[in-house]
Amino acid sequence: MNVEFRVLGPLEVLLDGEPVAVPTGRGQVLLATLLLRPNEFVPVDELIERIWDGEPPTADRARKTLHMVVARLRSALGRADCVRTRPGGYLAEVEPDQLDLLRFRALAGSGDHGAASALWRGPVLGNVTSDSLHREDVPRLAGERLDALESRLEADLDRGLGRELVAELKSLVADHPLRESFWRYLMLALYRAGLQAEALATYQKVRRTLADELGVDPGPALRALHQQVLRGEVPAGGRQVPRQLPAGVRNFVGRDHELRLLDKTTGVIVVHGVGGVGKTALVLHWARQAREEFPDGDLHLDLRGFDPEAQPVDPVAAAETLLVGLGVQNVPAAADARFALLRTTLVDRRLLLVLDNAASPRQVLPLLPGAAGVRVVITSRNQLRALVLQHDATAIALDELDLEAGRTLLGAVLGEERIAAEPEAAREIVERCTGLPLALRVFAERVSRFPDVPLREFVAELDDARLDALTDFDDVDVRAVFSWSYRALDAESARMFRLLSVHPGVDFDAGAAAALAGVPVARARRLLERLVADHLVQSCTPGRYNLHDLLRAYSAELCGDDEEAALRLTEWYLHTLENATALDPARIVVRADAVKSGVVPQEFSVWFEAQRWRRQEWANLKAVALAALARGWDRPAVLIPIHLLSYLVVDHTHRHDAVDLFEALRGVGSVLEQGLLHTKLAVLYELIGRVDDSLLSYEVGLPLVRAEGEPISVAGVLGNMSKLYSTMGRREEAEEYSREALAIAVEIDDVYLQIVCHVNMASRFNHQQRWADALGETDLAAPLAARLGDEFLLVRVRAYRAAALAGAGRYAEAEPELRAVVEVMRRVGDTDGVTDGLGLIGEVLVGQGRLDEAAAAWQEAVEIYRSRNDARADALAARVEALR
């Protein structure tokens, strides 16, 4: 919500840019009186004096009426209400940026008299009727305005203006004929405009006015100027107005959000981003549009922070360049003297200072003016965090162009007709250039030289040799631009940047980076933050990092294939995954070989933490497994999916994606590992509804597992096959496999397997509507789960028990069980478990006649389904509507 109050002209209230109607008459007077004293207590008696213009009714009636006026005003203002009640009076509570009067005083106090004067829209409170208000309060404000006008006009004349001010000054002397300063400014402006005779006539006019009105002669300053005009010896005055902005890029596109930020932000601004993202292009485009805001000129200095052919500009040399640009002839030699003179020279100017391509905060800090009228815009590949944190600079991060803006840029260079003829190829070009403006421009300029060649052919070139395709051979080379940032790194940061290309995933955390580099996690984190600060690495979420696609390609060129780093990374992911899996209730049947590379895998204290890590690292685990397979490291490759199944059973999100990984690894590993992979793939097939494929995979895997004589695995497979047979309606086989699995579990005293067997039988009995049998199985499983101390396993038992209770019509018993189940499922992020539980809660509530509560439970499930684009949403939504 954005509220604005205006008193420097007609009284106005704006809410999100739209006018709010203020009650006329007493309501306007009340609000105006409070706003003229912002955040100050105003006694009731004084408000009564203003509202009734010194002629109030009886005291009691006046107070009652005032309360009514306040109530109507607050009601009319609504969300814009600023009136606060205090004992014995009221006040208007406003922020500094909400009231034009406060902004005016802040700007005038900082020396920005031009901006302060621009806030006035006409006579103060011209639409408010109150003699006492205009007699007691308004004149003081008018005086403040005239003081600001004087200061602004003096600054305008000081920088050499003349003819441009004549019309305004003639109006001012007509409105304020006794204010000598305005007459003096008018004489000076006329003289500079070449109107010496009119300047002398103006002096005679003011002399007569002062004599007639006050019986006095003009003051010393006015008399002295008159003599100078007579002799033609008026000092030229004025000062140099630099205009140093270089030419901007052609075909500038997009960046509307960043342009708006530049428009509304004052003080020091840091525009940062990766090399080639268009920082300088953005700033120059904005600066040319905003030039009228800076009548004292614009300075531009390339600090060469990332220049391949020159060292960064020393701040002392930079200060000399800026002072010369401001017209200073005698620049002191001492550094501190230069910096002080620069600040002094800029103190009362409204000027834009662009410090381009800064290397570090140290390079720009001495050049900052500290003057309110000077806008400083700094561009850098470094985030310059010290400026933001310690010197109140505003940071604007510049990202790559989105697809639409990238396409527009291509169209601007290649022509819209060519882009429209091959829209898919144009889209792929933008994507392969990752929206980086420099890459798009270089590539488009190159393509433009071959107007008859289809864009599709150039897409293939980007696939085969991406960085080579983004070279112009005219000193415009994406690879070279990246190299300037890379060469500025210290040796350890540079090594980390190179090694990151070995990571096969999209993003990573500090632990993975530490494994790649073989350094402690804390050190890896510091190196990553250095790379983030230099925009060689991105961090889109706290603790997660990634490489821009083109920077990944550049990093890979620098690194080549570092097999030792790849081994460290593979072992770190595999052993960390094994540590996470160890917290699952099931025993780990096959374990990874001992760590050879010296990495220290991550450890977990609780199951929920392990589950969160697996969810977060799913894509990386898949990528690492496939990369290991490609290197011929079969055992690490096959163990990753084997260890992942227990996670995939709980979290539905990646099941379809996981099938591809499991299928890619069939036939890899030992006999037992192949058997486990096939049987775990069978579980996945069943979970995604591919029942026939599931059975075939079990039939391949079970003999392999039996051949190895590993009872835990055999029992687990038999239990899962029993569940599958039940789903297929093959009851006898389901019963046979279930009993065999349970017998093995009891024989080897594996509590977890016993629980799984009982739960599977409970699931089968629920499916067959054999509620009493299902309850019997859960009653056997519950104490075993409690003995094991596994909360998630226990909640699964409770879920099957609740389903049996609901099926048997025992709704009051089922409801608390279900709510407990849903609560745990929420905590672990099992959305399937949440939606299943909410669906059953709805059924239980309907069975108890609590229809509104049932609708609410189902509606929550509908929202979750819709967030996942799950087709079940519509059917359940229809049931919600039926209840209502």
C-alpha positions, -999 to +999 in steps of 0.1 A: +000+000+000+014+034-011-001+065+006+008+101-003-004+133+013+000+167-005-002+201+010+021+221-013-008+231-035-043+219-033-049+194-004-048+159-019-046+123-006-035+095-029-038+057-022-018+036-046-018+065-071-056+070-069-072+101-053-090+096-019-120+120-014-115+142+017-147+155+033-150+192+023-152+220+049-142+210+084-127+177+074-103+194+050-094+220+076-088+193+102-065+172+080-046+202+067-040+215+102-026+181+113-005+177+081+011+211+085+025+198+118+034+162+108+039+137+136+033+165+162+006+166+188-021+193+182-044+201+211-081+200+208-085+237+215-062+247+187-080+224+163-113+240+173-098+274+167-088+265+132-120+247+122-143+274+134-120+303+124-120+317+159-157+316+164-165+282+179-198+272+195-199+263+232-169+243+243-189+211+249-206+213+215-174+221+198-156+191+212-185+167+203-186+181+168-148+178+165-151+141+174-177+136+147-154+155+122-125+132+131-147+101+128-160+111+093-125+120+082-110+087+093-138+068+077-133+087+044-095+081+044-100+043+050-066+026+045-050+060+041-060+071+076-031+088+093-050+105+122-040+092+156-059+100+189-039+112+218-051+124+252-063+160+247-057+161+210-047+144+177-017+140+154-010+130+118+013+101+117+032+100+084+065+086+071+090+111+055+082+099+020+044+101+024+041+139+028+053+164+002+061+189+029+085+166+046+101+157+013+104+194+005+122+202+038+145+172+035+155+182-001+160+218+008+180+209+039+203+187+017+209+215-008+188+201-036+167+233-039+156+225-075+140+192-066+125+209-035+110+237-055+096+213-080+073+198-054+051+229-052+019+226-073+004+260-066-008+281-036-005+261-003-039+244+005-056+265-022-088+243-019-091+246+019-113+273+033-100+286+066-089+322+073-070+314+104-051+286+087-041+308+058-033+336+082-013+317+108+003+287+091+005+292+054+027+323+053+055+304+071+054+278+043+054+304+016+085+319+032+102+285+031+093+281-006+107+316-014+139+307+004+143+275-016+135+294-048+162+319-040+187+292-034+178+274-066+179+306-087+213+315-072+226+281-082+212+284-117+228+318-121+260+304-107+263+278-134+259+304-161+222+305-169+206+338-179+180+340-207+164+307-195+154+324-162+141+357-174+104+347-178+103+331-144+120+360-127+096+385-142+067+366-128+084+364-094+091+402-091+055+408-101+043+386-073+069+397-047+078+433-057+095+440-024+119+411-024+152+426-037+169+393-044+145+385-072+151+419-088+188+414-086+186+380-102+164+394-130+188+422-137+217+397-139+197+373-161+187+402-185+223+413-187+235+378-196+208+376-222+223+406-239+195+430-227+217+456-209+192+484-214+163+463-200+185+454-170+191+491-163+153+499-167+146+471-142+168+488-116+149+521-120+116+502-117+126+485-084+140+518-071+107+535-076+087+506-061+108+506-029+106+544-026+068+544-031+060+514-009+087+517+018+104+550+014+138+534+011+165+530-016+177+497-030+201+477-008+239+476-014+239+444-034+213+458-059+232+491-061+265+474-068+250+453-096+235+484-111+270+500-113+285+469-128+257+469-155+263+505-162+300+499-168+295+466-185+317+449-159+293+422-147+314+390-139+307+363-165+300+338-137+289+303-145+307+271-144+315+243-168+286+219-175+301+186-186+283+163-209+304+132-210+280+103-216+294+081-244+271+067-271+249+038-260+242+005-278+219+003-307+187-018-304+184-016-266+156-039-255+138-048-223+149-039-187+117-020-179+119-030-142+156-019-139+149+014-156+121+021-132+144+013-103+170+038-117+143+064-120+131+063-085+164+056-066+186+084-053+221+085-039+246+058-048+235+029-071+255-002-079+244-020-110+261-054-110+260-085-131+281-110-151+303-098-179+283-092-211+249-088-194+245-052-204+252-031-173+268-002-191+242-004-219+214-001-193+230+028-174+238+048-206+203+042-220+187+054-187+211+083-183+203+098-217+166+096-209+171+112-175+195+140-186+170+168-179+171+158-142+208+168-141+211+204-153+247+206-140+258+179-164+270+143-164+304+128-158+314+094-171+346+076-162+357+040-172+375+027-142+388-003-162+382-027-134+382-057-157+402-045-187+425-071-204+449-044-216+451-019-187+453-018-149+423-005-130+423+033-127+438+045-095+413+066-075+438+095-073+440+096-111+403+092-114+397+122-091+420+143-113+400+133-144+367+142-128+379+176-116+392+185-150+358+175-164+342+199-139+364+228-152+389+228-123+422+242-136+445+238-107+442+202-095+462+196-063+488+169-063+480+153-029+455+125-029+434+137+001+434+173-013+420+160-046+393+140-030+383+169-008+382+193-037+361+169-057+336+168-029+336+206-025+331+211-063+302+188-064+285+200-032+257+221-047+253+206-081+225+185-096+247+161-116+250+125-127+283+107-120+287+073-138+316+052-126+318+024-151+335-010-147+346-007-111+369-034-097+363-030-060+347-007-033+382+006-025+384+020-061+352+041-058+349+051-022+372+082-024+352+094-054+318+095-038+306+131-033+282+128-004+261+156-020+223+151-022+220+165-057+246+142-072+234+108-084+262+082-086+257+051-107+284+025-105+286-006-128+307-036-118+310-074-123+315-074-085+286-070-062+305-043-042+289-055-011+308-031+011+292-001-006+257-016+000+263-027+036+284+002+049+276+032+027+239+028+020+242+022-017+213+006-035+222-026-055+205-035-088+213-070-099+211-074-137+201-108-149+200-122-184+172-113-208+141-133-207+130-153-237+107-125-251+133-097-247+160-120-262+138-127-292+132-090-296+169-083-296+174-110-323+146-094-343+161-060-340+194-072-355+182-099-380+148-084-389+114-095-376+106-114-408+135-137-405+127-144-368+090-149-376+099-174-403+117-197-379+103-190-344+115-223-329+151-218-341+150-182-327+138-196-294+167-221-293+193-194-301+181-173-272+182-203-249+216-214-260+229-179-256+212-180-222+198-146-227+232-129-224+229-097-244+266-097-255+263-133-267+230-126-286+245-095-302+277-112-313+258-142-327+231-121-344+257-098-360+275-129-374+243-145-386+232-113-403+261-117-427+244-148-441+208-138-449+201-168-470+212-195-445+184-209-423+187-201-386+184-239-379+219-244-392+233-219-368+216-236-339+236-267-346+268-246-346+259-234-311+255-270-300+288-281-314+311-253-304+292-228-283+319-203-273+336-205-307+302-196-323+301-165-300+333-149-314+332-120-337+369-117-346+366-080-341+377-079-305+342-088-294+345-123-279+323-138-251+352-160-241+375-130-237+349-111-217+347-140-192+385-142-191+388-107-178+368-117-147+387-150-144+421-133-145+411-111-116+407-141-092+433-153-067+447-188-075+425-207-051+393-191-063+403-196-099+409-233-092+375-237-076+359-220-107+376-245-130+366-275-110+329-266-108+325-276-144+332-312-134+300-312-114+274-328-137+243-313-120+225-281-124+232-267-089+252-277-059+259-267-023+291-260-004+296-296+006+297-308-030+321-279-040+343-289-010+345-324-023+354-312-058+382-291-046+393-313-017+390-285+008+370-281+041+333-270+037+339-236+054+367-228+030+346-239+000+318-217+011+341-186+012+355-194-022+320-197-036+309-164-021+339-148-037+329-162-071+293-151-065+305-116-057+323-115-091+293-130-109+312-161-120+288-182-100+252-176-092+233-181-059+195-181-065+186-195-031+205-195+002+232-221+003+227-233-033+250-223-062+250-228-100+270-219-131+256-198-160+256-222-190+281-201-210+303-198-179+301-235-174+313-240-210+342-215-203+350-232-170+351-266-188+375-253-214+399-241-186+396-273-166+394-302-190+386-336-175+398-337-139+392-374-130+405-370-095+379-342-088+352-364-104+361-393-081+360-371-050+326-358-060+312-393-068+324-408-035+310-378-016+276-381-031+275-419-028+286-421+008+265-391+019+235-409+003+244-441+021+245-421+054+211-408+047+197-443+038+212-457+070+185-437+089+157-456+070+143-485+090+153-511+064+188-526+065+213-517+039+221-549+020+250-538-002+274-511+009+298-488-010+335-495-010+357-476+014+364-439+005+396-437-016+398-400-024+399-387+012+365-368+011+344-366+042+308-373+035+279-354+051+262-371+081+227-367+094+213-368+129+176-374+122+156-391+094+138-359+084+171-341+077+182-371+056+150-371+036+153-333+030+188-337+016+178-365-007+149-344-020+171-315-026+199-335-042+178-358-063+188-343-097+225-343-087+224-379-075+209-389-109+235-369-128+264-382-107+252-418-112+250-414-150+284-396-151+299-425-131+284-450-156+299-431-185+333-432-168+330-470-163+326-467-126+298-493-125+296-500-088+291-464-076+267-459-105+244-488-096+245-483-058+231-448-061+197-459-074+197-489-051+201-466-021+175-441-035+145-464-036+135-459+000+133-422-006+113-426-038+087-447-020+080-418+003+084-389-021+063-392-053+079-362-071+107-379-089+093-414-096+089-411-134+123-395-137+138-422-116+126-450-139+149-436-166+179-439-142+171-474-131+165-486-167+198-471-178+217-492-152+201-526-159+228-552-164+254-532-144+270-545-112+272-579-094+245-605-096+230-593-063+232-557-074+215-565-106+188-584-088+182-555-063+181-530-092+155-550-110+133-556-080+135-519-069+127-509-105+096-532-101+085-512-071+088-480-091+069-494-119+041-503-096+041-469-079+035-452-113+009-477-124+029-499-148+018-531-133+027-555-161+063-540-163+065-543-125+057-580-126+082-587-154+109-568-135+102-588-103+104-621-123+138-611-136+151-598-102+138-624-077+158-654-091+190-632-090+184-623-054+175-659-044+207-671-061+228-649-038+210-664-007+204-630+009+174-635+031+166-599+039+164-590+002+144-622-006+119-614+021+116-578+010+110-588-027+084-614-017+065-589+004+064-564-024+054-590-049+026-601-026+013-565-026+015-564-064-004-597-068-031-584-045-034-553-068-037-576-098-065-597-081-043-628-078-052-635-042-037-670-038-003-659-050-005-628-029-012-648+002+016-673-006+043-647-011+031-628+020+033-658+043+067-668+029+081-633+034+068-631+069+083-665+078+117-654+066+114-621+085+105-639+117+133-665+112+160-639+109+143-617+135+141-586+112+116-564+129+113-540+100+106-567+075+079-581+098+063-547+100+063-544+062+048-578+058+019-570+082+014-536+066+013-551+031-013-577+043-033-549+059-033-530+027-045-561+008-073-567+033-084-531+031-085-534-007-107-565-003-128-547+024-118-573+050-117-546+076-114-569+107-085-588+091-068-555+082-072-543+118-057-575+130-026-570+109-021-534+121-025-545+157+004-569+151+025-543+133+020-514+158+039-528+188+067-539+164+069-503+149+069-489+184+097-513+194+117-501+164+112-465+173+106-453+137+080-425+136+074-427+099+069-464+099+045-461+128+025-435+110+022-459+080+007-485+103-017-459+117-027-449+082-037-485+073-055-489+107-074-456+101-085-468+066-098-500+082-116-482+109-132-458+084-142-488+062-158-504+092-178-473+099-159-465+131-155-429+121-149-414+156-120-437+161-106-432+126-106-394+126-078-387+153-057-414+137-060-397+103-052-363+116-021-375+133-010-392+100-016-360+080+004-340+104+035-362+101+031-364+063+031-326+062+063-325+082+082-349+060+068-333+028+050-364+016+022-346-004+007-379-016+003-390+021-012-356+029-038-357+000-046-394+007-051-385+044-073-354+037-094-375+013-101-401+039-107-374+066-134-360+043-150-394+040-149-398+078-164-364+084-192-370+058-200-402+076-204-382+108-226-356+091-200-328+094-203-317+058-187-282+061-156-297+077-154-324+051-156-298+023-128-279+039-105-310+041-112-319+005-107-283-007-072-284+009-065-316-010-078-300-042-054-271-039-025-295-035-036-315-065-038-283-086-004-271-075+009-304-090-014-303-121-029-336-108-059-348-127-076-358-095-082-322-086-114-318-108-131-349-095-125-340-059-136-304-065-169-316-079-174-335-046-167-303-027-193-284-047-218-312-041-214-308-004-220-271-006 
